[in-house]
Amino acid sequence: MIQKDLDKINIITEFPQDYTVVDIETTGLSPSRDEIIEISALKIRSGKIYNEFSQLIKPKAKIGPFITHLTGITNEMVISAPKIEEVLPDFINFVSNDIILGHNVKFDLNFIRTNLENYGFNPLLNQSIDTMILGRKYCKLKSHSLKNLAIHYNVSIEGHHRALNDCLITHNIYQNIKKQSSSLNA
């Protein structure tokens, strides 16, 4: 059943002014085995940051040293954090029906949708925009990672691999790609 919903990820290549940037940090790469440990979002209106949502999440299993090294998120930081099932209602309310912007957005949405299904919430079927896909279209780079696109567009990568910081980096990359697109189409 989850695969059917995951196939409904609707990636668009338009450049709207209003959207919500989403990013998560996880304990690994598998939505069925690993857990979300941080979830963040930036609500954008008319291209400007309007509101933000960010929450550390207490996983069932311990955070491993590799993930702590990568993200800076420690077991001590999440010891009193809420569980994912407690955070999802507020997150879904924050995102609402907005277009979701993310970098490799299918990764984030697969984790979020798996958790929504596991805890009995309705699926998230919002349209989405992927800066990795847009980067491939507009930038001739060997790798279209968030870090490489940020460097290409001279966007600060300070705090990379923390969800709210990655939302900001993604938003800034998107704004640069949007500007580049409009100059190419002028």
C-alpha positions as CSV (number, residue, x, y, z in Angstrom):
1,M,0.0,0.0,0.0
2,I,2.8,2.4,0.8
3,Q,4.4,1.9,-2.6
4,K,1.1,2.9,-4.3
5,D,1.2,6.2,-2.4
6,L,4.9,6.7,-3.0
7,D,4.3,6.4,-6.7
8,K,2.0,9.5,-6.3
9,I,4.9,11.8,-5.6
10,N,4.1,14.6,-8.0
11,I,7.3,16.5,-9.0
12,I,6.7,19.7,-10.8
13,T,9.2,21.9,-12.6
14,E,7.4,25.3,-12.3
15,F,8.7,28.2,-10.2
16,P,5.9,29.2,-7.8
17,Q,6.4,32.1,-5.3
18,D,4.6,30.3,-2.4
19,Y,5.8,26.9,-1.1
20,T,7.1,25.1,1.9
21,V,10.7,23.8,2.0
22,V,11.0,20.5,3.9
23,D,14.1,18.6,5.1
24,I,14.7,15.8,7.5
25,E,17.6,14.1,9.2
26,T,17.5,10.4,9.7
27,T,19.4,7.5,11.4
28,G,20.0,5.9,7.9
29,L,18.8,5.6,4.4
30,S,15.9,3.1,4.7
31,P,12.4,4.5,5.5
32,S,11.3,1.0,6.7
33,R,14.3,0.4,9.0
34,D,15.6,3.9,9.9
35,E,14.0,6.8,11.8
36,I,13.6,10.5,11.4
37,I,15.5,12.4,14.1
38,E,14.9,15.9,12.9
39,I,12.1,17.5,10.8
40,S,12.1,21.1,9.6
41,A,10.2,23.3,7.2
42,L,10.3,26.9,6.0
43,K,7.0,28.4,4.8
44,I,7.7,30.7,1.9
45,R,5.4,33.5,0.7
46,S,6.2,35.7,-2.3
47,G,9.7,34.2,-2.3
48,K,10.4,35.3,1.3
49,I,10.6,33.2,4.5
50,Y,7.2,33.7,6.3
51,N,7.4,31.0,9.0
52,E,9.5,28.1,10.2
53,F,9.0,24.7,11.9
54,S,11.8,22.6,13.4
55,Q,11.7,19.7,15.8
56,L,14.3,17.2,17.0
57,I,12.7,13.8,17.4
58,K,13.4,11.0,19.8
59,P,14.1,7.7,17.9
60,K,13.3,4.3,19.3
61,A,17.0,3.2,18.7
62,K,20.2,5.0,19.6
63,I,21.7,7.4,17.1
64,G,24.9,5.8,15.8
65,P,28.3,7.6,15.8
66,F,28.3,8.1,12.0
67,I,25.0,10.0,12.0
68,T,26.1,12.0,15.0
69,H,29.3,12.9,13.2
70,L,27.4,13.8,10.0
71,T,24.5,15.8,11.6
72,G,25.8,16.8,15.0
73,I,22.7,15.4,16.5
74,T,23.5,13.4,19.7
75,N,21.5,10.9,21.7
76,E,21.6,13.5,24.6
77,M,20.0,16.1,22.3
78,V,17.0,13.9,21.6
79,I,16.5,12.3,25.0
80,S,13.6,14.6,25.9
81,A,12.4,15.3,22.4
82,P,8.9,14.1,21.3
83,K,8.4,11.0,19.3
84,I,7.6,11.2,15.6
85,E,3.9,10.3,16.0
86,E,3.6,13.3,18.4
87,V,5.3,15.7,15.9
88,L,3.5,14.6,12.7
89,P,0.2,16.4,13.3
90,D,1.9,19.8,13.8
91,F,4.2,19.2,10.8
92,I,1.3,18.3,8.5
93,N,-0.7,21.3,9.8
94,F,2.3,23.5,9.1
95,V,2.8,22.2,5.5
96,S,-0.9,22.1,4.8
97,N,-1.6,21.9,1.0
98,D,1.5,23.8,0.0
99,I,3.8,22.7,-2.8
100,I,6.8,21.0,-1.1
101,L,10.3,22.1,-2.1
102,G,13.2,19.8,-1.2
103,H,16.6,18.6,-2.4
104,N,16.2,14.9,-3.4
105,V,12.7,15.5,-2.1
106,K,11.6,11.9,-2.7
107,F,14.0,10.7,0.1
108,D,12.3,13.1,2.6
109,L,8.8,12.3,1.4
110,N,9.3,8.6,1.5
111,F,10.4,8.8,5.1
112,I,7.5,11.1,6.0
113,R,4.9,9.1,4.2
114,T,6.1,5.8,5.7
115,N,5.8,7.3,9.2
116,L,2.4,8.8,8.3
117,E,1.2,5.3,7.3
118,N,2.8,3.6,10.2
119,Y,1.0,5.8,12.7
120,G,-2.4,5.9,10.9
121,F,-2.3,9.4,9.4
122,N,-3.6,10.3,6.0
123,P,-1.0,10.3,3.2
124,L,0.8,13.5,2.2
125,L,0.0,14.0,-1.5
126,N,1.2,17.5,-2.1
127,Q,2.9,18.5,-5.3
128,S,6.7,18.9,-4.9
129,I,9.7,20.5,-6.5
130,D,13.1,19.0,-6.4
131,T,16.2,21.2,-6.5
132,M,18.3,18.2,-7.5
133,I,16.2,17.7,-10.6
134,L,16.3,21.5,-11.4
135,G,20.0,21.6,-10.7
136,R,20.5,18.8,-13.3
137,K,18.5,20.8,-15.8
138,Y,20.3,24.2,-15.2
139,C,23.8,23.3,-14.0
140,K,26.5,21.3,-15.7
141,L,28.1,19.7,-12.7
142,K,29.5,16.3,-12.0
143,S,27.4,16.0,-8.9
144,H,24.2,17.8,-8.0
145,S,24.4,17.3,-4.3
146,L,23.0,20.0,-2.1
147,K,26.6,21.0,-1.1
148,N,27.8,21.2,-4.8
149,L,24.8,23.2,-5.9
150,A,25.3,25.6,-2.9
151,I,28.9,26.1,-3.8
152,H,28.0,26.6,-7.5
153,Y,25.5,29.3,-6.5
154,N,27.7,30.8,-3.8
155,V,25.2,29.8,-1.0
156,S,26.6,29.3,2.5
157,I,26.7,25.7,3.6
158,E,27.2,26.6,7.2
159,G,25.2,24.1,9.4
160,H,24.8,21.6,6.5
161,H,23.1,18.3,7.6
162,R,20.9,20.0,10.1
163,A,17.3,20.1,8.8
164,L,16.5,23.8,9.2
165,N,19.8,24.9,7.8
166,D,19.3,22.5,4.8
167,C,15.9,24.0,4.3
168,L,17.5,27.5,4.1
169,I,20.2,26.2,1.7
170,T,17.6,24.6,-0.5
171,H,15.5,27.7,-0.6
172,N,18.5,29.8,-1.6
173,I,19.5,27.4,-4.3
174,Y,16.0,27.4,-5.6
175,Q,15.9,31.2,-5.8
176,N,19.2,31.1,-7.7
177,I,17.9,28.5,-10.2
178,K,14.7,30.4,-10.6
179,K,16.6,33.6,-11.3
180,Q,18.8,31.7,-13.8
181,S,15.8,30.2,-15.5
182,S,14.1,33.6,-16.0
183,S,17.2,35.1,-17.5
184,L,17.5,32.2,-19.9
185,N,13.8,32.5,-20.9
186,A,13.9,36.3,-21.2
